[in-house]
Amino acid sequence: MGRTFPSVRQGVNSTADRWARSARALKKEDQKYGERLVRLAKTHSSEAFVACNDPLEATMFSVLIEILKSQDKTESQE
């Protein structure tokens, strides 16, 4: 029997794919930020799917983790 609903990991990839299409529609100078969000969304998709039932929640969890890591890195350099 096959899966009747997509896994959270598949949902994260689907969300990231939609975000990638949206990034291409942005102004040229903003496209790099949209593309970066897509990469961030996929960074922790394997770990996030363990505890998150909602693909959007897992996607946002991944993005927020990476933003916090970047913020910590910036603050430690000051």
PQR file with spaces between the fields and no chain letter, atoms N, CA, C, O and H, PARSE charges and radii, in Angstrom:
ATOM       1  N    MET     1       0.830   -1.172    0.000 -0.4000 1.5000
ATOM       2  CA   MET     1       0.000    0.000    0.000 -0.0000 2.0000
ATOM       3  C    MET     1       0.877    1.237    0.000  0.5500 1.7000
ATOM       4  O    MET     1       1.890    1.280    0.698 -0.5500 1.4000
ATOM       5  N    GLY     2       0.505    2.228   -0.762 -0.4000 1.5000
ATOM       6  CA   GLY     2       1.262    3.474   -0.866 -0.0000 2.0000
ATOM       7  C    GLY     2       0.819    4.488    0.161  0.5500 1.7000
ATOM       8  O    GLY     2      -0.217    4.352    0.812 -0.5500 1.4000
ATOM       9  H    GLY     2      -0.318    2.194   -1.328  0.4000 1.0000
ATOM      10  N    ARG     3       1.620    5.477    0.277 -0.4000 1.5000
ATOM      11  CA   ARG     3       1.316    6.580    1.197 -0.0000 2.0000
ATOM      12  C    ARG     3       0.158    7.373    0.609  0.5500 1.7000
ATOM      13  O    ARG     3       0.157    7.688   -0.581 -0.5500 1.4000
ATOM      14  H    ARG     3       2.462    5.588   -0.251  0.4000 1.0000
ATOM      15  N    THR     4      -0.831    7.694    1.445 -0.4000 1.5000
ATOM      16  CA   THR     4      -2.006    8.425    0.966 -0.0000 2.0000
ATOM      17  C    THR     4      -1.890    9.930    1.182  0.5500 1.7000
ATOM      18  O    THR     4      -2.704   10.698    0.669 -0.5500 1.4000
ATOM      19  H    THR     4      -0.830    7.438    2.412  0.4000 1.0000
ATOM      20  N    PHE     5      -0.882   10.350    1.938 -0.4000 1.5000
ATOM      21  CA   PHE     5      -0.672   11.766    2.159 -0.0000 2.0000
ATOM      22  C    PHE     5       0.836   12.016    2.155  0.5500 1.7000
ATOM      23  O    PHE     5       1.616   11.133    2.513 -0.5500 1.4000
ATOM      24  H    PHE     5      -0.220    9.726    2.354  0.4000 1.0000
ATOM      25  N    PRO     6       1.239   13.205    1.754 -0.5600 1.5000
ATOM      26  CA   PRO     6       2.679   13.486    1.674  0.2800 2.0000
ATOM      27  C    PRO     6       3.306   13.578    3.064  0.5500 1.7000
ATOM      28  O    PRO     6       2.659   14.004    4.021 -0.5500 1.4000
ATOM      29  N    SER     7       4.570   13.174    3.163 -0.4000 1.5000
ATOM      30  CA   SER     7       5.289   13.307    4.429 -0.0000 2.0000
ATOM      31  C    SER     7       5.620   14.773    4.663  0.5500 1.7000
ATOM      32  O    SER     7       5.518   15.598    3.756 -0.5500 1.4000
ATOM      33  H    SER     7       5.096   12.828    2.386  0.4000 1.0000
ATOM      34  N    VAL     8       6.012   15.081    5.878 -0.4000 1.5000
ATOM      35  CA   VAL     8       6.387   16.449    6.207 -0.0000 2.0000
ATOM      36  C    VAL     8       7.592   16.861    5.359  0.5500 1.7000
ATOM      37  O    VAL     8       7.651   17.992    4.878 -0.5500 1.4000
ATOM      38  H    VAL     8       6.095   14.410    6.615  0.4000 1.0000
ATOM      39  N    ARG     9       8.540   15.964    5.176 -0.4000 1.5000
ATOM      40  CA   ARG     9       9.720   16.274    4.364 -0.0000 2.0000
ATOM      41  C    ARG     9       9.305   16.608    2.931  0.5500 1.7000
ATOM      42  O    ARG     9       9.839   17.546    2.340 -0.5500 1.4000
ATOM      43  H    ARG     9       8.493   15.044    5.567  0.4000 1.0000
ATOM      44  N    GLN    10       8.361   15.856    2.366 -0.4000 1.5000
ATOM      45  CA   GLN    10       7.858   16.156    1.028 -0.0000 2.0000
ATOM      46  C    GLN    10       7.153   17.511    1.023  0.5500 1.7000
ATOM      47  O    GLN    10       7.264   18.278    0.066 -0.5500 1.4000
ATOM      48  H    GLN    10       7.927   15.094    2.846  0.4000 1.0000
ATOM      49  N    GLY    11       6.435   17.793    2.097 -0.4000 1.5000
ATOM      50  CA   GLY    11       5.752   19.080    2.221 -0.0000 2.0000
ATOM      51  C    GLY    11       6.730   20.235    2.282  0.5500 1.7000
ATOM      52  O    GLY    11       6.492   21.284    1.684 -0.5500 1.4000
ATOM      53  H    GLY    11       6.345   17.170    2.874  0.4000 1.0000
ATOM      54  N    VAL    12       7.848   20.050    3.011 -0.4000 1.5000
ATOM      55  CA   VAL    12       8.881   21.086    3.087 -0.0000 2.0000
ATOM      56  C    VAL    12       9.457   21.326    1.693  0.5500 1.7000
ATOM      57  O    VAL    12       9.631   22.473    1.281 -0.5500 1.4000
ATOM      58  H    VAL    12       8.042   19.198    3.497  0.4000 1.0000
ATOM      59  N    ASN    13       9.747   20.261    0.977 -0.4000 1.5000
ATOM      60  CA   ASN    13      10.291   20.402   -0.374 -0.0000 2.0000
ATOM      61  C    ASN    13       9.289   21.084   -1.305  0.5500 1.7000
ATOM      62  O    ASN    13       9.673   21.892   -2.152 -0.5500 1.4000
ATOM      63  H    ASN    13       9.606   19.330    1.312  0.4000 1.0000
ATOM      64  N    SER    14       8.035   20.766   -1.149 -0.4000 1.5000
ATOM      65  CA   SER    14       7.001   21.398   -1.963 -0.0000 2.0000
ATOM      66  C    SER    14       6.905   22.892   -1.654  0.5500 1.7000
ATOM      67  O    SER    14       6.793   23.715   -2.563 -0.5500 1.4000
ATOM      68  H    SER    14       7.724   20.110   -0.461  0.4000 1.0000
ATOM      69  N    THR    15       6.948   23.236   -0.371 -0.4000 1.5000
ATOM      70  CA   THR    15       6.926   24.639    0.034 -0.0000 2.0000
ATOM      71  C    THR    15       8.154   25.359   -0.513  0.5500 1.7000
ATOM      72  O    THR    15       8.045   26.462   -1.048 -0.5500 1.4000
ATOM      73  H    THR    15       7.039   22.568    0.368  0.4000 1.0000
ATOM      74  N    ALA    16       9.319   24.736   -0.378 -0.4000 1.5000
ATOM      75  CA   ALA    16      10.555   25.347   -0.876 -0.0000 2.0000
ATOM      76  C    ALA    16      10.499   25.541   -2.391  0.5500 1.7000
ATOM      77  O    ALA    16      10.998   26.542   -2.905 -0.5500 1.4000
ATOM      78  H    ALA    16       9.407   23.840    0.057  0.4000 1.0000
ATOM      79  N    ASP    17       9.904   24.602   -3.098 -0.4000 1.5000
ATOM      80  CA   ASP    17       9.754   24.740   -4.549 -0.0000 2.0000
ATOM      81  C    ASP    17       8.858   25.931   -4.899  0.5500 1.7000
ATOM      82  O    ASP    17       9.147   26.673   -5.838 -0.5500 1.4000
ATOM      83  H    ASP    17       9.499   23.789   -2.680  0.4000 1.0000
ATOM      84  N    ARG    18       7.776   26.112   -4.145 -0.4000 1.5000
ATOM      85  CA   ARG    18       6.908   27.274   -4.379 -0.0000 2.0000
ATOM      86  C    ARG    18       7.644   28.568   -4.067  0.5500 1.7000
ATOM      87  O    ARG    18       7.503   29.557   -4.786 -0.5500 1.4000
ATOM      88  H    ARG    18       7.542   25.509   -3.383  0.4000 1.0000
ATOM      89  N    TRP    19       8.436   28.561   -2.988 -0.4000 1.5000
ATOM      90  CA   TRP    19       9.212   29.739   -2.628 -0.0000 2.0000
ATOM      91  C    TRP    19      10.241   30.046   -3.713  0.5500 1.7000
ATOM      92  O    TRP    19      10.506   31.214   -3.998 -0.5500 1.4000
ATOM      93  H    TRP    19       8.551   27.757   -2.404  0.4000 1.0000
ATOM      94  N    ALA    20      10.820   29.021   -4.317 -0.4000 1.5000
ATOM      95  CA   ALA    20      11.802   29.225   -5.387 -0.0000 2.0000
ATOM      96  C    ALA    20      11.142   29.901   -6.594  0.5500 1.7000
ATOM      97  O    ALA    20      11.725   30.797   -7.205 -0.5500 1.4000
ATOM      98  H    ALA    20      10.605   28.072   -4.086  0.4000 1.0000
ATOM      99  N    ARG    21       9.935   29.471   -6.927 -0.4000 1.5000
ATOM     100  CA   ARG    21       9.210   30.120   -8.027 -0.0000 2.0000
ATOM     101  C    ARG    21       8.896   31.575   -7.672  0.5500 1.7000
ATOM     102  O    ARG    21       8.993   32.464   -8.519 -0.5500 1.4000
ATOM     103  H    ARG    21       9.462   28.744   -6.430  0.4000 1.0000
ATOM     104  N    SER    22       8.525   31.804   -6.434 -0.4000 1.5000
ATOM     105  CA   SER    22       8.251   33.172   -5.990 -0.0000 2.0000
ATOM     106  C    SER    22       9.516   34.025   -6.025  0.5500 1.7000
ATOM     107  O    SER    22       9.468   35.203   -6.379 -0.5500 1.4000
ATOM     108  H    SER    22       8.446   31.082   -5.747  0.4000 1.0000
ATOM     109  N    ALA    23      10.635   33.432   -5.661 -0.4000 1.5000
ATOM     110  CA   ALA    23      11.903   34.171   -5.667 -0.0000 2.0000
ATOM     111  C    ALA    23      12.248   34.642   -7.073  0.5500 1.7000
ATOM     112  O    ALA    23      12.754   35.750   -7.253 -0.5500 1.4000
ATOM     113  H    ALA    23      10.674   32.475   -5.373  0.4000 1.0000
ATOM     114  N    ARG    24      11.979   33.815   -8.056 -0.4000 1.5000
ATOM     115  CA   ARG    24      12.266   34.193   -9.447 -0.0000 2.0000
ATOM     116  C    ARG    24      11.385   35.353   -9.904  0.5500 1.7000
ATOM     117  O    ARG    24      11.747   36.074  -10.834 -0.5500 1.4000
ATOM     118  H    ARG    24      11.569   32.915   -7.910  0.4000 1.0000
ATOM     119  N    ALA    25      10.231   35.538   -9.258 -0.4000 1.5000
ATOM     120  CA   ALA    25       9.320   36.622   -9.634 -0.0000 2.0000
ATOM     121  C    ALA    25       9.671   37.949   -8.952  0.5500 1.7000
ATOM     122  O    ALA    25       9.114   38.992   -9.291 -0.5500 1.4000
ATOM     123  H    ALA    25       9.937   34.952   -8.503  0.4000 1.0000
ATOM     124  N    LEU    26      10.594   37.902   -7.995 -0.4000 1.5000
ATOM     125  CA   LEU    26      11.002   39.118   -7.289 -0.0000 2.0000
ATOM     126  C    LEU    26      11.850   40.007   -8.184  0.5500 1.7000
ATOM     127  O    LEU    26      12.338   39.579   -9.230 -0.5500 1.4000
ATOM     128  H    LEU    26      11.047   37.054   -7.719  0.4000 1.0000
ATOM     129  N    LYS    27      12.014   41.256   -7.753 -0.4000 1.5000
ATOM     130  CA   LYS    27      12.942   42.150   -8.433 -0.0000 2.0000
ATOM     131  C    LYS    27      14.326   41.509   -8.415  0.5500 1.7000
ATOM     132  O    LYS    27      14.662   40.760   -7.497 -0.5500 1.4000
ATOM     133  H    LYS    27      11.617   41.604   -6.903  0.4000 1.0000
ATOM     134  N    LYS    28      15.110   41.803   -9.418 -0.4000 1.5000
ATOM     135  CA   LYS    28      16.433   41.190   -9.563 -0.0000 2.0000
ATOM     136  C    LYS    28      17.263   41.315   -8.285  0.5500 1.7000
ATOM     137  O    LYS    28      17.908   40.352   -7.870 -0.5500 1.4000
ATOM     138  H    LYS    28      14.837   42.411  -10.164  0.4000 1.0000
ATOM     139  N    GLU    29      17.252   42.493   -7.658 -0.4000 1.5000
ATOM     140  CA   GLU    29      18.077   42.695   -6.465 -0.0000 2.0000
ATOM     141  C    GLU    29      17.558   41.933   -5.239  0.5500 1.7000
ATOM     142  O    GLU    29      18.297   41.752   -4.272 -0.5500 1.4000
ATOM     143  H    GLU    29      16.728   43.275   -7.995  0.4000 1.0000
ATOM     144  N    ASP    30      16.297   41.488   -5.269 -0.4000 1.5000
ATOM     145  CA   ASP    30      15.719   40.734   -4.149 -0.0000 2.0000
ATOM     146  C    ASP    30      15.759   39.225   -4.364  0.5500 1.7000
ATOM     147  O    ASP    30      15.536   38.465   -3.422 -0.5500 1.4000
ATOM     148  H    ASP    30      15.697   41.635   -6.055  0.4000 1.0000
ATOM     149  N    GLN    31      16.034   38.784   -5.569 -0.4000 1.5000
ATOM     150  CA   GLN    31      16.017   37.356   -5.873 -0.0000 2.0000
ATOM     151  C    GLN    31      17.007   36.568   -5.023  0.5500 1.7000
ATOM     152  O    GLN    31      16.718   35.438   -4.628 -0.5500 1.4000
ATOM     153  H    GLN    31      16.215   39.401   -6.334  0.4000 1.0000
ATOM     154  N    LYS    32      18.162   37.145   -4.739 -0.4000 1.5000
ATOM     155  CA   LYS    32      19.158   36.425   -3.939 -0.0000 2.0000
ATOM     156  C    LYS    32      18.626   36.117   -2.535  0.5500 1.7000
ATOM     157  O    LYS    32      18.976   35.095   -1.944 -0.5500 1.4000
ATOM     158  H    LYS    32      18.397   38.062   -5.060  0.4000 1.0000
ATOM     159  N    TYR    33      17.786   36.999   -2.011 -0.4000 1.5000
ATOM     160  CA   TYR    33      17.216   36.759   -0.678 -0.0000 2.0000
ATOM     161  C    TYR    33      16.161   35.653   -0.724  0.5500 1.7000
ATOM     162  O    TYR    33      16.082   34.821    0.179 -0.5500 1.4000
ATOM     163  H    TYR    33      17.501   37.829   -2.491  0.4000 1.0000
ATOM     164  N    GLY    34      15.368   35.654   -1.766 -0.4000 1.5000
ATOM     165  CA   GLY    34      14.396   34.576   -1.936 -0.0000 2.0000
ATOM     166  C    GLY    34      15.074   33.225   -2.102  0.5500 1.7000
ATOM     167  O    GLY    34      14.640   32.227   -1.528 -0.5500 1.4000
ATOM     168  H    GLY    34      15.432   36.330   -2.500  0.4000 1.0000
ATOM     169  N    GLU    35      16.136   33.201   -2.888 -0.4000 1.5000
ATOM     170  CA   GLU    35      16.888   31.957   -3.092 -0.0000 2.0000
ATOM     171  C    GLU    35      17.537   31.492   -1.797  0.5500 1.7000
ATOM     172  O    GLU    35      17.622   30.295   -1.526 -0.5500 1.4000
ATOM     173  H    GLU    35      16.489   34.012   -3.355  0.4000 1.0000
ATOM     174  N    ARG    36      17.992   32.448   -1.004 -0.4000 1.5000
ATOM     175  CA   ARG    36      18.590   32.103    0.290 -0.0000 2.0000
ATOM     176  C    ARG    36      17.552   31.477    1.218  0.5500 1.7000
ATOM     177  O    ARG    36      17.842   30.504    1.915 -0.5500 1.4000
ATOM     178  H    ARG    36      17.923   33.421   -1.223  0.4000 1.0000
ATOM     179  N    LEU    37      16.343   32.039    1.224 -0.4000 1.5000
ATOM     180  CA   LEU    37      15.274   31.458    2.047 -0.0000 2.0000
ATOM     181  C    LEU    37      14.986   30.021    1.642  0.5500 1.7000
ATOM     182  O    LEU    37      14.750   29.169    2.499 -0.5500 1.4000
ATOM     183  H    LEU    37      16.108   32.829    0.658  0.4000 1.0000
ATOM     184  N    VAL    38      15.003   29.751    0.357 -0.4000 1.5000
ATOM     185  CA   VAL    38      14.767   28.385   -0.127 -0.0000 2.0000
ATOM     186  C    VAL    38      15.837   27.451    0.436  0.5500 1.7000
ATOM     187  O    VAL    38      15.523   26.362    0.915 -0.5500 1.4000
ATOM     188  H    VAL    38      15.195   30.443   -0.339  0.4000 1.0000
ATOM     189  N    ARG    39      17.093   27.873    0.378 -0.4000 1.5000
ATOM     190  CA   ARG    39      18.173   27.034    0.920 -0.0000 2.0000
ATOM     191  C    ARG    39      18.008   26.828    2.422  0.5500 1.7000
ATOM     192  O    ARG    39      18.187   25.721    2.930 -0.5500 1.4000
ATOM     193  H    ARG    39      17.349   28.758   -0.012  0.4000 1.0000
ATOM     194  N    LEU    40      17.664   27.907    3.127 -0.4000 1.5000
ATOM     195  CA   LEU    40      17.482   27.806    4.575 -0.0000 2.0000
ATOM     196  C    LEU    40      16.327   26.870    4.927  0.5500 1.7000
ATOM     197  O    LEU    40      16.401   26.117    5.899 -0.5500 1.4000
ATOM     198  H    LEU    40      17.519   28.806    2.715  0.4000 1.0000
ATOM     199  N    ALA    41      15.273   26.922    4.138 -0.4000 1.5000
ATOM     200  CA   ALA    41      14.095   26.089    4.405 -0.0000 2.0000
ATOM     201  C    ALA    41      14.435   24.606    4.332  0.5500 1.7000
ATOM     202  O    ALA    41      13.874   23.798    5.072 -0.5500 1.4000
ATOM     203  H    ALA    41      15.213   27.533    3.349  0.4000 1.0000
ATOM     204  N    LYS    42      15.351   24.251    3.444 -0.4000 1.5000
ATOM     205  CA   LYS    42      15.695   22.837    3.252 -0.0000 2.0000
ATOM     206  C    LYS    42      16.801   22.350    4.184  0.5500 1.7000
ATOM     207  O    LYS    42      17.053   21.148    4.268 -0.5500 1.4000
ATOM     208  H    LYS    42      15.807   24.907    2.843  0.4000 1.0000
ATOM     209  N    THR    43      17.459   23.267    4.882 -0.4000 1.5000
ATOM     210  CA   THR    43      18.629   22.918    5.685 -0.0000 2.0000
ATOM     211  C    THR    43      18.334   21.877    6.760  0.5500 1.7000
ATOM     212  O    THR    43      19.107   20.935    6.933 -0.5500 1.4000
ATOM     213  H    THR    43      17.254   24.243    4.814  0.4000 1.0000
ATOM     214  N    HIS    44      17.251   22.030    7.467 -0.4000 1.5000
ATOM     215  CA   HIS    44      16.939   21.127    8.589 -0.0000 2.0000
ATOM     216  C    HIS    44      15.671   20.307    8.350  0.5500 1.7000
ATOM     217  O    HIS    44      15.046   19.847    9.305 -0.5500 1.4000
ATOM     218  H    HIS    44      16.623   22.795    7.327  0.4000 1.0000
ATOM     219  N    SER    45      15.294   20.125    7.114 -0.4000 1.5000
ATOM     220  CA   SER    45      14.033   19.425    6.855 -0.0000 2.0000
ATOM     221  C    SER    45      14.048   17.996    7.391  0.5500 1.7000
ATOM     222  O    SER    45      13.012   17.493    7.826 -0.5500 1.4000
ATOM     223  H    SER    45      15.802   20.499    6.338  0.4000 1.0000
ATOM     224  N    SER    46      15.189   17.346    7.368 -0.4000 1.5000
ATOM     225  CA   SER    46      15.256   15.969    7.883 -0.0000 2.0000
ATOM     226  C    SER    46      15.051   15.921    9.389  0.5500 1.7000
ATOM     227  O    SER    46      14.369   15.035    9.903 -0.5500 1.4000
ATOM     228  H    SER    46      16.030   17.754    7.014  0.4000 1.0000
ATOM     229  N    GLU    47      15.651   16.889   10.101 -0.4000 1.5000
ATOM     230  CA   GLU    47      15.513   16.910   11.550 -0.0000 2.0000
ATOM     231  C    GLU    47      14.135   17.393   11.982  0.5500 1.7000
ATOM     232  O    GLU    47      13.548   16.857   12.921 -0.5500 1.4000
ATOM     233  H    GLU    47      16.205   17.609    9.683  0.4000 1.0000
ATOM     234  N    ALA    48      13.621   18.409   11.293 -0.4000 1.5000
ATOM     235  CA   ALA    48      12.360   19.021   11.697 -0.0000 2.0000
ATOM     236  C    ALA    48      11.174   18.095   11.512  0.5500 1.7000
ATOM     237  O    ALA    48      10.198   18.192   12.256 -0.5500 1.4000
ATOM     238  H    ALA    48      14.098   18.845   10.530  0.4000 1.0000
ATOM     239  N    PHE    49      11.236   17.193   10.529 -0.4000 1.5000
ATOM     240  CA   PHE    49      10.064   16.358   10.284 -0.0000 2.0000
ATOM     241  C    PHE    49       9.810   15.376   11.415  0.5500 1.7000
ATOM     242  O    PHE    49       8.710   14.833   11.518 -0.5500 1.4000
ATOM     243  H    PHE    49      12.029   17.115    9.924  0.4000 1.0000
ATOM     244  N    VAL    50      10.797   15.135   12.264 -0.4000 1.5000
ATOM     245  CA   VAL    50      10.634   14.202   13.377 -0.0000 2.0000
ATOM     246  C    VAL    50       9.570   14.697   14.358  0.5500 1.7000
ATOM     247  O    VAL    50       8.757   13.910   14.841 -0.5500 1.4000
ATOM     248  H    VAL    50      11.690   15.575   12.181  0.4000 1.0000
ATOM     249  N    ALA    51       9.573   15.992   14.652 -0.4000 1.5000
ATOM     250  CA   ALA    51       8.679   16.531   15.673 -0.0000 2.0000
ATOM     251  C    ALA    51       7.551   17.390   15.124  0.5500 1.7000
ATOM     252  O    ALA    51       6.588   17.673   15.837 -0.5500 1.4000
ATOM     253  H    ALA    51      10.234   16.632   14.260  0.4000 1.0000
ATOM     254  N    CYS    52       7.652   17.807   13.877 -0.4000 1.5000
ATOM     255  CA   CYS    52       6.645   18.701   13.307 -0.0000 2.0000
ATOM     256  C    CYS    52       5.709   17.925   12.388  0.5500 1.7000
ATOM     257  O    CYS    52       6.159   17.176   11.520 -0.5500 1.4000
ATOM     258  H    CYS    52       8.434   17.577   13.297  0.4000 1.0000
ATOM     259  N    ASN    53       4.432   18.103   12.578 -0.4000 1.5000
ATOM     260  CA   ASN    53       3.449   17.449   11.718 -0.0000 2.0000
ATOM     261  C    ASN    53       3.051   18.308   10.530  0.5500 1.7000
ATOM     262  O    ASN    53       2.506   17.808    9.546 -0.5500 1.4000
ATOM     263  H    ASN    53       4.066   18.711   13.283  0.4000 1.0000
ATOM     264  N    ASP    54       3.324   19.593   10.625 -0.4000 1.5000
ATOM     265  CA   ASP    54       2.933   20.546    9.599 -0.0000 2.0000
ATOM     266  C    ASP    54       4.154   20.949    8.773  0.5500 1.7000
ATOM     267  O    ASP    54       5.140   21.425    9.335 -0.5500 1.4000
ATOM     268  H    ASP    54       3.767   20.000   11.424  0.4000 1.0000
ATOM     269  N    PRO    55       4.108   20.767    7.453 -0.5600 1.5000
ATOM     270  CA   PRO    55       5.261   21.119    6.622  0.2800 2.0000
ATOM     271  C    PRO    55       5.673   22.593    6.743  0.5500 1.7000
ATOM     272  O    PRO    55       6.865   22.901    6.740 -0.5500 1.4000
ATOM     273  N    LEU    56       4.707   23.493    6.848 -0.4000 1.5000
ATOM     274  CA   LEU    56       5.058   24.905    6.982 -0.0000 2.0000
ATOM     275  C    LEU    56       5.769   25.164    8.305  0.5500 1.7000
ATOM     276  O    LEU    56       6.713   25.952    8.366 -0.5500 1.4000
ATOM     277  H    LEU    56       3.739   23.243    6.850  0.4000 1.0000
ATOM     278  N    GLU    57       5.318   24.505    9.352 -0.4000 1.5000
ATOM     279  CA   GLU    57       5.979   24.636   10.654 -0.0000 2.0000
ATOM     280  C    GLU    57       7.422   24.135   10.563  0.5500 1.7000
ATOM     281  O    GLU    57       8.330   24.785   11.080 -0.5500 1.4000
ATOM     282  H    GLU    57       4.551   23.865    9.303  0.4000 1.0000
ATOM     283  N    ALA    58       7.642   23.009    9.925 -0.4000 1.5000
ATOM     284  CA   ALA    58       8.992   22.470    9.769 -0.0000 2.0000
ATOM     285  C    ALA    58       9.860   23.401    8.930  0.5500 1.7000
ATOM     286  O    ALA    58      11.040   23.588    9.227 -0.5500 1.4000
ATOM     287  H    ALA    58       6.904   22.481    9.505  0.4000 1.0000
ATOM     288  N    THR    59       9.277   23.986    7.883 -0.4000 1.5000
ATOM     289  CA   THR    59      10.004   24.920    7.031 -0.0000 2.0000
ATOM     290  C    THR    59      10.421   26.147    7.827  0.5500 1.7000
ATOM     291  O    THR    59      11.579   26.562    7.770 -0.5500 1.4000
ATOM     292  H    THR    59       8.318   23.834    7.642  0.4000 1.0000
ATOM     293  N    MET    60       9.500   26.721    8.557 -0.4000 1.5000
ATOM     294  CA   MET    60       9.788   27.921    9.336 -0.0000 2.0000
ATOM     295  C    MET    60      10.784   27.619   10.458  0.5500 1.7000
ATOM     296  O    MET    60      11.642   28.446   10.763 -0.5500 1.4000
ATOM     297  H    MET    60       8.559   26.385    8.603  0.4000 1.0000
ATOM     298  N    PHE    61      10.675   26.456   11.061 -0.4000 1.5000
ATOM     299  CA   PHE    61      11.622   26.046   12.100 -0.0000 2.0000
ATOM     300  C    PHE    61      13.043   26.062   11.535  0.5500 1.7000
ATOM     301  O    PHE    61      13.962   26.592   12.160 -0.5500 1.4000
ATOM     302  H    PHE    61       9.978   25.784   10.813  0.4000 1.0000
ATOM     303  N    SER    62      13.211   25.491   10.377 -0.4000 1.5000
ATOM     304  CA   SER    62      14.517   25.436    9.735 -0.0000 2.0000
ATOM     305  C    SER    62      15.051   26.834    9.435  0.5500 1.7000
ATOM     306  O    SER    62      16.205   27.140    9.734 -0.5500 1.4000
ATOM     307  H    SER    62      12.465   25.061    9.869  0.4000 1.0000
ATOM     308  N    VAL    63      14.215   27.675    8.848 -0.4000 1.5000
ATOM     309  CA   VAL    63      14.633   29.041    8.502 -0.0000 2.0000
ATOM     310  C    VAL    63      15.005   29.819    9.761  0.5500 1.7000
ATOM     311  O    VAL    63      16.025   30.508    9.788 -0.5500 1.4000
ATOM     312  H    VAL    63      13.277   27.427    8.605  0.4000 1.0000
ATOM     313  N    LEU    64      14.191   29.714   10.790 -0.4000 1.5000
ATOM     314  CA   LEU    64      14.456   30.472   12.020 -0.0000 2.0000
ATOM     315  C    LEU    64      15.727   30.005   12.717  0.5500 1.7000
ATOM     316  O    LEU    64      16.461   30.829   13.263 -0.5500 1.4000
ATOM     317  H    LEU    64      13.362   29.155   10.769  0.4000 1.0000
ATOM     318  N    ILE    65      16.002   28.708   12.712 -0.4000 1.5000
ATOM     319  CA   ILE    65      17.252   28.193   13.295 -0.0000 2.0000
ATOM     320  C    ILE    65      18.449   28.831   12.601  0.5500 1.7000
ATOM     321  O    ILE    65      19.386   29.286   13.256 -0.5500 1.4000
ATOM     322  H    ILE    65      15.405   28.039   12.268  0.4000 1.0000
ATOM     323  N    GLU    66      18.412   28.863   11.268 -0.4000 1.5000
ATOM     324  CA   GLU    66      19.528   29.424   10.509 -0.0000 2.0000
ATOM     325  C    GLU    66      19.658   30.934   10.716  0.5500 1.7000
ATOM     326  O    GLU    66      20.774   31.453   10.752 -0.5500 1.4000
ATOM     327  H    GLU    66      17.650   28.494   10.735  0.4000 1.0000
ATOM     328  N    ILE    67      18.554   31.635   10.849 -0.4000 1.5000
ATOM     329  CA   ILE    67      18.608   33.072   11.129 -0.0000 2.0000
ATOM     330  C    ILE    67      19.240   33.316   12.498  0.5500 1.7000
ATOM     331  O    ILE    67      20.079   34.206   12.645 -0.5500 1.4000
ATOM     332  H    ILE    67      17.647   31.213   10.820  0.4000 1.0000
ATOM     333  N    LEU    68      18.844   32.536   13.491 -0.4000 1.5000
ATOM     334  CA   LEU    68      19.419   32.688   14.828 -0.0000 2.0000
ATOM     335  C    LEU    68      20.909   32.369   14.835  0.5500 1.7000
ATOM     336  O    LEU    68      21.684   33.054   15.503 -0.5500 1.4000
ATOM     337  H    LEU    68      18.163   31.814   13.371  0.4000 1.0000
ATOM     338  N    LYS    69      21.317   31.344   14.106 -0.4000 1.5000
ATOM     339  CA   LYS    69      22.737   31.014   14.019 -0.0000 2.0000
ATOM     340  C    LYS    69      23.519   32.168   13.395  0.5500 1.7000
ATOM     341  O    LYS    69      24.602   32.516   13.864 -0.5500 1.4000
ATOM     342  H    LYS    69      20.688   30.787   13.564  0.4000 1.0000
ATOM     343  N    SER    70      22.969   32.753   12.348 -0.4000 1.5000
ATOM     344  CA   SER    70      23.616   33.882   11.696 -0.0000 2.0000
ATOM     345  C    SER    70      23.710   35.084   12.630  0.5500 1.7000
ATOM     346  O    SER    70      24.726   35.778   12.669 -0.5500 1.4000
ATOM     347  H    SER    70      22.089   32.470   11.967  0.4000 1.0000
ATOM     348  N    GLN    71      22.650   35.314   13.370 -0.4000 1.5000
ATOM     349  CA   GLN    71      22.625   36.430   14.328 -0.0000 2.0000
ATOM     350  C    GLN    71      23.684   36.228   15.414  0.5500 1.7000
ATOM     351  O    GLN    71      24.404   37.164   15.762 -0.5500 1.4000
ATOM     352  H    GLN    71      21.825   34.750   13.338  0.4000 1.0000
ATOM     353  N    ASP    72      23.777   35.006   15.949 -0.4000 1.5000
ATOM     354  CA   ASP    72      24.793   34.709   16.964 -0.0000 2.0000
ATOM     355  C    ASP    72      26.206   34.921   16.411  0.5500 1.7000
ATOM     356  O    ASP    72      27.072   35.463   17.097 -0.5500 1.4000
ATOM     357  H    ASP    72      23.192   34.246   15.667  0.4000 1.0000
ATOM     358  N    LYS    73      26.425   34.497   15.188 -0.4000 1.5000
ATOM     359  CA   LYS    73      27.728   34.648   14.559 -0.0000 2.0000
ATOM     360  C    LYS    73      28.070   36.125   14.406  0.5500 1.7000
ATOM     361  O    LYS    73      29.203   36.528   14.668 -0.5500 1.4000
ATOM     362  H    LYS    73      25.721   34.056   14.631  0.4000 1.0000
ATOM     363  N    THR    74      27.107   36.930   13.986 -0.4000 1.5000
ATOM     364  CA   THR    74      27.319   38.364   13.813 -0.0000 2.0000
ATOM     365  C    THR    74      27.615   39.027   15.159  0.5500 1.7000
ATOM     366  O    THR    74      28.519   39.857   15.261 -0.5500 1.4000
ATOM     367  H    THR    74      26.186   36.602   13.774  0.4000 1.0000
ATOM     368  N    GLU    75      26.857   38.661   16.182 -0.4000 1.5000
ATOM     369  CA   GLU    75      27.051   39.257   17.507 -0.0000 2.0000
ATOM     370  C    GLU    75      28.389   38.876   18.111  0.5500 1.7000
ATOM     371  O    GLU    75      28.998   39.679   18.818 -0.5500 1.4000
ATOM     372  H    GLU    75      26.123   37.987   16.099  0.4000 1.0000
ATOM     373  N    SER    76      28.852   37.675   17.847 -0.4000 1.5000
ATOM     374  CA   SER    76      30.144   37.241   18.420 -0.0000 2.0000
ATOM     375  C    SER    76      31.316   37.919   17.722  0.5500 1.7000
ATOM     376  O    SER    76      32.414   37.958   18.277 -0.5500 1.4000
ATOM     377  H    SER    76      28.357   37.023   17.273  0.4000 1.0000
ATOM     378  N    GLN    77      31.112   38.453   16.524 -0.4000 1.5000
ATOM     379  CA   GLN    77      32.164   39.150   15.794 -0.0000 2.0000
ATOM     380  C    GLN    77      32.275   40.611   16.203  0.5500 1.7000
ATOM     381  O    GLN    77      33.246   41.281   15.852 -0.5500 1.4000
ATOM     382  H    GLN    77      30.220   38.421   16.074  0.4000 1.0000
ATOM     383  N    GLU    78      31.301   41.103   16.932 -0.4000 1.5000
ATOM     384  CA   GLU    78      31.312   42.525   17.338 -0.0000 2.0000
ATOM     385  C    GLU    78      32.143   42.751   18.567  0.5500 1.7000
ATOM     386  O    GLU    78      32.255   43.883   19.037 -0.5500 1.4000
ATOM     387  H    GLU    78      30.512   40.559   17.217  0.4000 1.0000
